[in-house]
């Protein structure tokens, strides 16, 4: 017989508050077109993107996260000292160690909260949310702060016609806490590593460090290109449209719901064409509000779902208590989907 004593937490978990931060600088498609041969009409028709936000020197990954987190904590009606864990999903924090989550936890004024980063690309928010739910039910934390944050402008090749217009910067955060009823459904998640080359960094850090200039790609000015995110657009599009619609359906079924039960659909804000295709495949009723934050925020990877959630609530397009299906998918290829009650 085991001598280990189990610790019991809350029966269930729920999202209690949400906050977002978008950098001050708004970048229209015209700026992107200064470096690539394309048109505003082409960019909008291919992605739905009209503008995106790019961070300045002061708007670091940590700084944006702290701004978003402060709003989420206030929205949840708790204090930073009550946060027991900070989970940050990002692929654009350039310091390999320590985790940026530790800096965020300290500057927010938590009481030495557990803090760590995860790398799960555009599915990172869903991964973090699942971890937070487990901590609360297991009893290792009463309140967990989940942050999705990116400075993808640092990892964008502005001369790559396929990706230059896609990415934006920002941070979104939620506070997850205890609940007497289930307000976060079962997570359907996974990975398809055989497709990992469809979204990747152009040059690994070690190759970038060890290669001489003649072995590295150069930009139009003859300068060495910094590693950037690249993707096989058509392959990713097909995977997202067909495979992720199946995952979304599985998440609905796992929660014991149908599309008719939904009030809101918040998919990863990758591309409006993907969003439209998923809406059609899922046969979502007209009453379901669909997040389309991609139009003015671009693809912010791990930050896209909480940012879209925050905007829907702020504009009144969605309201507290609504039932929402959220799904993230991206580099890896990884995915995570669940149904939540909005805070």
C-alpha positions in Angstrom: 0.0 0.0 0.0 1.3 3.4 -0.9 2.3 5.8 1.9 1.8 8.9 -0.3 -0.9 11.2 0.8 -2.9 12.6 -2.1 -3.9 16.3 -2.1 -7.3 17.2 -3.4 -8.1 20.5 -5.1 -11.3 22.0 -6.4 -13.9 19.7 -8.1 -13.5 21.7 -11.4 -11.8 24.8 -12.9 -12.9 27.8 -14.9 -11.6 30.9 -16.5 -12.2 33.8 -14.1 -10.7 36.7 -15.9 -9.1 37.7 -19.2 -6.7 40.5 -20.3 -4.9 41.5 -23.5 -2.2 43.9 -24.7 -1.6 45.0 -28.2 1.5 47.1 -29.1 1.0 50.7 -29.8 2.3 50.6 -33.4 -0.3 49.6 -35.9 1.1 48.3 -39.2 -1.1 48.4 -42.3 -0.5 46.2 -45.3 1.0 49.2 -47.2 4.1 48.9 -44.9 4.5 45.2 -45.7 4.2 46.0 -49.5 7.4 48.1 -49.3 9.4 44.8 -49.1 7.4 42.3 -51.2 5.7 42.3 -54.6 2.1 42.0 -53.8 -1.0 44.1 -53.2 -3.4 45.0 -50.4 -6.2 43.1 -52.2 -4.0 40.0 -52.4 -3.1 40.0 -48.8 -6.7 40.6 -47.7 -8.1 37.9 -50.0 -5.5 35.3 -48.9 -5.6 36.0 -45.2 -8.2 38.5 -44.2 -5.5 40.6 -42.6 -5.7 44.4 -42.9 -3.4 45.5 -40.1 -1.2 44.0 -37.4 0.6 45.4 -34.3 4.4 45.4 -34.0 6.2 45.9 -30.7 8.7 48.7 -30.0 11.9 48.2 -27.9 10.1 48.7 -24.6 7.3 46.3 -25.5 9.2 43.2 -24.6 7.7 39.7 -24.2 7.8 40.3 -20.4 6.4 43.8 -20.6 3.5 42.9 -22.8 2.7 39.8 -20.6 2.7 41.9 -17.4 0.3 44.4 -19.0 -2.1 41.7 -20.1 -1.8 39.7 -16.9 -2.6 42.8 -14.7 -5.8 43.2 -16.6 -6.7 39.5 -16.3 -6.0 39.5 -12.5 -8.1 42.6 -12.0 -10.9 41.0 -14.2 -10.8 37.9 -12.0 -11.2 39.9 -8.8 -8.2 38.5 -7.1 -4.7 39.7 -6.1 -1.4 38.7 -7.6 -0.4 37.2 -4.3 -3.1 34.5 -4.8 -1.5 33.3 -8.1 0.0 29.9 -7.4 1.5 29.3 -10.9 2.4 31.2 -14.0 2.5 29.4 -17.3 3.8 31.3 -20.3 3.4 30.0 -23.9 5.8 31.6 -26.4 8.2 30.9 -29.2 9.7 34.4 -29.3 11.5 34.8 -26.0 15.1 34.9 -27.1 16.7 34.1 -23.7 17.1 30.3 -23.6 17.1 30.4 -19.8 15.7 31.5 -17.4 12.1 31.2 -18.3 10.4 34.6 -18.9 7.6 33.3 -16.6 9.8 33.8 -13.6 10.4 37.5 -14.4 6.7 38.0 -14.9 5.7 36.2 -11.7 8.2 38.4 -9.7 7.2 41.7 -11.3 3.5 41.0 -10.9 4.1 40.5 -7.2 3.1 36.9 -6.8 4.2 35.1 -3.6 7.0 33.1 -5.3 4.6 31.3 -7.7 5.7 28.4 -9.7 6.7 29.7 -13.1 7.7 28.1 -16.4 7.5 28.5 -20.2 6.1 26.1 -22.7 6.8 25.9 -26.5 3.7 24.6 -28.3 3.4 27.2 -31.0 -0.1 28.4 -31.9 -1.6 25.6 -29.7 0.3 26.9 -26.7 -2.7 28.6 -25.0 -4.7 25.4 -25.1 -1.8 23.5 -23.7 -1.4 26.0 -20.9 -5.1 26.0 -20.1 -5.1 22.3 -19.8 -2.1 22.3 -17.4 -3.8 25.0 -15.3 -7.0 23.0 -15.0 -5.0 20.0 -13.9 -3.1 22.0 -11.2 -6.3 23.4 -9.8 -8.1 20.0 -9.6 -5.0 18.3 -8.3 -4.6 21.0 -5.6 -1.1 22.3 -6.4 -2.4 25.8 -7.1 -5.7 27.7 -6.3 -5.2 30.2 -9.1 -3.1 29.8 -12.3 -2.1 32.6 -14.7 -1.9 31.4 -18.3 -0.2 33.7 -20.8 0.2 33.5 -24.5 2.7 36.1 -25.8 4.7 36.7 -29.0 7.0 39.2 -30.6 6.8 37.5 -34.0 8.0 40.6 -35.8 11.4 39.5 -34.5 11.0 36.3 -36.4 9.5 37.5 -39.6 11.4 37.6 -42.9 9.9 40.8 -44.4 11.1 39.7 -47.9 9.3 36.4 -47.8 6.1 36.9 -49.8 4.5 33.9 -48.3 4.8 35.0 -44.6 5.8 38.6 -44.4 2.2 39.8 -44.0 1.0 37.2 -41.5 2.5 37.8 -38.1 1.9 40.3 -35.3 2.8 40.9 -31.7 0.8 40.9 -28.5 0.0 39.2 -25.3 -3.2 37.6 -23.9 -3.7 36.2 -20.4 -6.4 34.4 -18.4 -6.7 33.6 -14.7 -7.9 30.0 -14.1 -9.4 29.2 -10.7 -11.6 26.8 -8.8 -15.2 26.0 -9.7 -18.1 23.9 -8.3 -19.2 23.1 -11.9 -17.3 22.1 -15.0 -16.5 25.2 -17.1 -13.5 23.9 -19.0 -14.3 20.8 -21.0 -12.0 17.8 -21.7 -9.1 18.7 -24.0 -8.5 17.0 -27.3 -4.9 17.5 -28.1 -2.0 15.9 -29.9 0.8 16.3 -32.4 1.8 15.2 -35.9 5.5 15.3 -35.9 5.8 13.8 -39.3 4.6 17.2 -40.6 7.0 19.3 -38.5 8.8 20.7 -41.5 5.7 22.5 -42.8 6.2 25.3 -40.2 9.7 25.8 -38.8 12.6 28.2 -38.2 14.6 28.9 -41.4 18.0 28.3 -39.7 18.5 26.6 -36.3 20.4 28.6 -33.7 23.4 26.3 -33.7 23.7 26.4 -37.5 23.3 30.2 -37.5 26.1 30.5 -34.9 28.5 28.1 -36.6 28.0 28.9 -40.2 30.1 31.5 -42.1 28.3 34.2 -44.0 28.6 32.4 -47.3 26.5 29.5 -46.0 23.6 31.8 -44.7 20.8 33.4 -46.7 21.2 37.1 -47.5 18.6 39.8 -47.8 18.2 42.3 -50.7 20.9 44.5 -49.1 23.4 41.7 -48.9 23.1 41.4 -45.2 22.7 38.0 -43.4 19.1 37.2 -42.7 18.2 36.6 -39.0 16.4 33.2 -38.5 12.7 33.5 -39.3 9.5 31.5 -39.3 8.8 29.8 -42.6 5.9 27.6 -43.7 4.5 25.5 -46.5 1.3 27.5 -46.9 -0.8 25.1 -48.9 0.1 22.0 -46.8 -0.7 23.9 -43.6 -3.9 25.2 -45.0 -5.2 21.8 -46.0 -4.2 20.2 -42.6 -5.9 23.0 -40.7 -9.1 23.0 -42.6 -9.7 19.2 -42.8 -7.9 17.8 -39.7 -8.7 20.6 -37.2 -12.4 20.6 -38.0 -12.3 16.9 -36.9 -10.5 17.8 -33.7 -13.0 20.6 -33.0 -15.9 18.1 -33.4 -14.2 15.7 -31.0 -13.9 18.5 -28.4 -17.6 19.2 -28.7 -18.4 15.5 -28.3 -16.1 15.2 -25.3 -17.9 18.0 -23.6 -21.3 16.4 -24.4 -22.3 19.3 -26.7 -23.3 19.9 -30.3 -22.7 23.0 -32.5 -26.2 24.2 -31.6 -25.1 24.5 -27.9 -22.3 27.0 -28.7 -22.5 30.7 -28.4 -19.0 31.5 -29.6 -16.2 30.0 -31.7 -12.7 31.2 -31.0 -10.2 29.4 -33.4 -6.5 30.3 -33.6 -6.3 33.5 -35.6 -4.1 32.2 -38.4 -6.0 33.0 -41.5 -9.6 34.1 -42.2 -9.9 31.6 -45.0 -9.1 28.8 -42.6 -11.7 30.2 -40.1 -14.4 30.4 -42.8 -13.7 26.8 -43.9 -13.9 25.5 -40.4 -17.2 27.3 -39.8 -18.6 25.7 -42.9 -17.3 22.2 -42.1 -18.5 22.4 -38.5 -21.9 23.6 -39.8 -22.0 26.3 -37.1 -25.5 27.9 -36.7 -25.8 31.6 -37.5 -26.3 32.5 -33.9 -22.7 31.5 -33.1 -20.3 34.5 -32.9 -17.0 33.8 -34.7 -13.8 35.5 -33.6 -12.1 37.4 -36.5 -9.5 39.3 -34.6 -7.0 38.2 -37.3 -8.2 41.1 -39.5 -6.6 43.8 -37.3 -4.2 41.8 -35.1 -2.7 39.3 -37.6 -1.4 35.9 -36.5 0.0 36.2 -33.0 0.5 32.5 -32.4 0.1 31.6 -28.7 -1.5 35.0 -28.0 -4.2 34.8 -30.6 -6.9 33.0 -28.7 -6.8 35.0 -25.5 -6.5 38.2 -27.4 -9.5 37.3 -29.5 -11.5 36.3 -26.4 -10.6 39.6 -24.7 -11.8 41.6 -27.7 -15.1 39.7 -28.1 -15.9 40.4 -24.5 -14.8 44.0 -24.6 -16.8 44.8 -27.7 -19.9 43.0 -26.4 -19.9 40.5 -29.3 -19.7 37.8 -26.6 -20.8 38.0 -23.0 -19.8 36.4 -19.6 -21.3 32.9 -19.3 -21.3 32.2 -23.0 -20.2 28.7 -24.1 -17.2 28.9 -26.4 -15.3 26.3 -28.5 -11.6 27.2 -28.6 -9.0 25.5 -30.8 -5.3 26.2 -31.5 -3.1 24.6 -34.1 0.3 25.2 -35.6 4.0 24.4 -35.6 4.9 20.9 -34.6 2.3 20.2 -35.9 0.4 20.4 -32.6 -3.2 21.1 -31.7 -5.5 21.5 -28.7 -9.2 22.1 -28.5 -11.7 22.4 -25.7 -15.0 24.0 -24.7 -15.0 26.8 -22.1 -17.4 29.1 -20.3 -16.3 32.7 -20.9 -15.4 34.7 -17.8 
